[in-house]
Structure formats: structure tokens, C-alpha cells
């Protein structure tokens, strides 16, 4: 949690001696201990470390520093719960789609399993990374179903020149993968 490291022995003793501040903070704020203790305590422990490591803070009450750190920990937790990433709808691969098939069947019914698709995608990306921009465009055209003759017309090459460039790219990526 935000810079928290293992407490030293003196910090641990100080934390034990002032632990009641965590419970008092939760009670004062009307927060349920079972829901918020695990969140507030990390802010409290960070306050112990900061208070020990920064002598200028010792001009202030430790309670003030601890309360501010616990408040920040709970606020950050609340923000993370409200963030859009937490609001995504979870869909099971076993749910039935509008055409009556399970999603897992739709994914795997196209000839590749999910794992095979991921491996093919990874290989495709490594090939594109090794390709020149022209080779990448040729490869994309080839993947879209264009024949070597059609690709050659676009790039003013013979079909055998297109085939040779794609073959050299394949050998290059095989060497890189080895």
C-alpha cells in the first residue's frame, strides 16, 4: 500500500501502543469495523512510518497524522470501487447468446480453440513486428485473401516476387522465434 515497507521494531512498538487510534477513528466516522478496519489499518501503519521517518511531523500530534492517512486510505478505496473498471459486466462463457449457442461454442466453433487463437494471434503480432511496413501491408492483404498476383499489381511486383518477400519474412520470424 503506497510505500508501506516492513516496520522496524521501534515502529512496531509505537504502532502497538497507539493502535486504539484505528478503532477510535472508525467509531468517530461511523464506519463498521468489519468493513473498514483492513483498509484503515494500512493508512495507520503508513502514518507510523512517516511519523518516524520525518522528524518535522513530530511537531504535530500523531493522531492528526494517523487520521489523515486513514482518511486517505478509505477515500482511495472508495474511489477504486466507483471506478469504471469495477463496473464492467461479467459474462460467463457458458451463457446463451441470441442464436441459442453458448459463447464458448461460438468462439471455438470457428476452427480454433481460445488457446489456439491466442497463440496464433501472438505469432501474427511477432511476424508484424519483424516486418517492414511494406511487408506488413502485403501480409495483411494476404491474410485478407488477396492472391500474390493481386498484391503484385498493387506494389508493381511479379507474383513470384511477392511470394519471395513473404517467404523471406516467414524465415526471418522463424529464426527470431528459435
C-alpha positions as CSV (number, residue, x, y, z in Angstrom):
1,X,0.0,0.0,0.0
2,X,1.6,3.3,-1.2
3,X,5.1,3.0,0.1
4,X,4.5,0.8,3.1
5,X,7.5,-1.3,4.0
6,X,8.2,-3.7,6.8
7,X,8.1,-1.8,10.2
8,X,11.2,-1.5,12.3
9,X,11.0,-2.8,15.9
10,X,10.6,0.7,17.2
11,X,7.8,1.5,14.7
12,X,6.1,-1.8,15.6
13,X,6.2,-0.9,19.3
14,X,4.8,2.6,18.5
15,X,2.1,1.1,16.3
16,X,1.1,-1.3,19.1
17,X,1.0,1.5,21.7
18,X,-1.3,3.7,19.5
19,X,-3.4,1.0,17.9
20,X,-6.5,2.3,19.7
21,X,-6.5,5.2,17.3
22,X,-7.6,3.0,14.4
23,X,-10.7,1.8,16.3
24,X,-11.4,5.3,17.6
25,X,-11.2,6.7,14.0
26,X,-13.6,4.1,12.7
27,X,-16.1,4.7,15.5
28,X,-15.9,8.5,15.2
29,X,-16.6,8.3,11.4
30,X,-19.4,5.8,11.9
31,X,-17.6,3.2,9.8
32,X,-18.2,-0.5,10.5
33,X,-15.1,-2.1,11.9
34,X,-15.6,-5.4,10.0
35,X,-15.9,-3.5,6.7
36,X,-13.2,-0.8,7.1
37,X,-10.6,-2.0,9.5
38,X,-8.5,-3.7,6.9
39,X,-8.4,-0.5,4.8
40,X,-7.9,2.0,7.6
41,X,-5.1,0.0,9.2
42,X,-2.8,0.3,6.2
43,X,-3.2,4.1,6.3
44,X,-2.5,3.9,10.0
45,X,0.7,1.8,9.5
46,X,1.9,4.2,6.8
47,X,1.3,7.1,9.2
48,X,3.5,5.3,11.8
49,X,6.3,5.0,9.3
50,X,6.0,8.6,8.0
51,X,5.9,10.0,11.5
52,X,9.0,8.1,12.5
53,X,10.9,8.9,9.3
54,X,10.1,12.6,9.0
55,X,11.1,14.4,12.2
56,X,9.3,17.6,11.1
57,X,6.0,15.8,11.5
58,X,6.7,15.2,15.2
59,X,5.8,18.9,15.8
60,X,2.2,17.7,15.2
61,X,0.0,15.2,17.1
62,X,0.4,11.7,15.8
63,X,-3.4,11.3,16.0
64,X,-3.7,14.1,13.3
65,X,-1.2,12.4,11.0
66,X,-2.8,9.0,11.5
67,X,-6.3,10.3,10.9
68,X,-5.2,12.0,7.7
69,X,-3.6,8.7,6.4
70,X,-6.6,6.6,7.4
71,X,-9.0,9.1,5.7
72,X,-6.8,8.9,2.5
73,X,-6.8,5.1,2.6
74,X,-10.6,4.9,2.9
75,X,-11.1,7.6,0.2
76,X,-8.8,5.8,-2.2
77,X,-10.6,2.5,-1.6
78,X,-14.0,4.2,-2.2
79,X,-12.7,5.7,-5.4
80,X,-11.5,2.4,-6.7
81,X,-14.9,0.8,-6.0
82,X,-16.6,3.6,-8.1
83,X,-14.1,3.4,-10.9
84,X,-15.4,2.4,-14.3
85,X,-13.2,-0.7,-14.4
86,X,-15.1,-2.1,-11.4
87,X,-18.5,-1.6,-13.1
88,X,-17.8,-3.9,-16.1
89,X,-20.4,-6.6,-16.7
90,X,-19.1,-10.1,-16.2
91,X,-20.3,-12.6,-18.7
92,X,-19.8,-16.3,-18.5
93,X,-18.6,-18.2,-21.4
94,X,-21.4,-20.6,-20.7
95,X,-24.2,-18.0,-21.1
96,X,-26.5,-18.5,-24.1
97,X,-26.4,-15.9,-26.9
98,X,-29.3,-14.7,-29.1
99,X,-28.7,-17.5,-31.6
100,X,-29.0,-20.2,-28.8
101,X,-25.4,-21.2,-28.6
102,X,-23.1,-20.8,-25.6
103,X,-20.4,-18.2,-26.1
104,X,-17.7,-20.9,-25.7
105,X,-19.2,-22.8,-28.6
106,X,-19.2,-19.7,-30.8
107,X,-15.6,-18.9,-30.0
108,X,-14.4,-22.5,-30.6
109,X,-16.7,-23.3,-33.5
110,X,-14.6,-21.2,-35.9
111,X,-12.0,-23.9,-36.1
112,X,-9.7,-22.6,-33.3
113,X,-9.9,-23.0,-29.5
114,X,-9.3,-20.0,-27.4
115,X,-5.8,-21.1,-26.6
116,X,-5.0,-21.8,-30.3
117,X,-6.4,-18.4,-31.2
118,X,-4.2,-16.7,-28.6
119,X,-1.1,-18.5,-29.9
120,X,-1.9,-17.6,-33.5
121,X,-2.5,-14.0,-32.5
122,X,0.8,-13.9,-30.7
123,X,2.6,-15.4,-33.7
124,X,0.9,-12.9,-36.0
125,X,2.0,-9.9,-33.9
126,X,5.6,-11.2,-33.8
127,X,5.6,-11.5,-37.6
128,X,4.2,-8.0,-38.0
129,X,6.8,-6.6,-35.6
130,X,9.6,-8.2,-37.6
131,X,8.2,-7.0,-41.0
132,X,9.0,-3.8,-42.8
133,X,5.9,-1.6,-43.4
134,X,5.6,-2.8,-47.0
135,X,5.9,-6.5,-45.9
136,X,3.3,-5.9,-43.2
137,X,0.9,-4.4,-45.7
138,X,1.5,-7.3,-48.1
139,X,1.0,-9.8,-45.3
140,X,-2.3,-8.1,-44.3
141,X,-3.5,-8.3,-47.9
142,X,-2.6,-12.0,-48.0
143,X,-4.4,-12.6,-44.7
144,X,-7.5,-10.9,-46.2
145,X,-7.5,-13.4,-49.1
146,X,-5.7,-11.5,-51.9
147,X,-3.6,-13.7,-54.2
148,X,0.0,-12.9,-55.0
149,X,-0.9,-11.6,-58.4
150,X,-3.3,-9.1,-56.9
151,X,-0.8,-8.0,-54.3
152,X,1.9,-7.7,-57.0
153,X,-0.4,-5.4,-59.0
154,X,-0.6,-3.0,-56.1
155,X,3.1,-3.0,-55.5
156,X,4.2,-3.3,-59.1
157,X,5.8,-6.7,-58.4
158,X,5.5,-10.1,-60.0
159,X,3.6,-12.8,-58.2
160,X,6.9,-14.7,-57.5
161,X,8.5,-11.5,-56.1
162,X,5.6,-11.2,-53.6
163,X,5.9,-14.9,-52.7
164,X,9.6,-14.5,-52.2
165,X,9.2,-11.5,-49.9
166,X,6.6,-13.3,-47.8
167,X,8.8,-16.4,-47.7
168,X,11.8,-14.4,-46.5
169,X,9.7,-12.8,-43.8
170,X,8.5,-16.2,-42.7
171,X,12.1,-17.5,-42.5
172,X,13.1,-14.3,-40.6
173,X,10.4,-14.8,-38.0
174,X,11.3,-18.5,-37.6
175,X,14.9,-17.5,-36.9
176,X,13.8,-14.9,-34.3
177,X,11.5,-17.5,-32.6
178,X,14.3,-20.1,-32.4
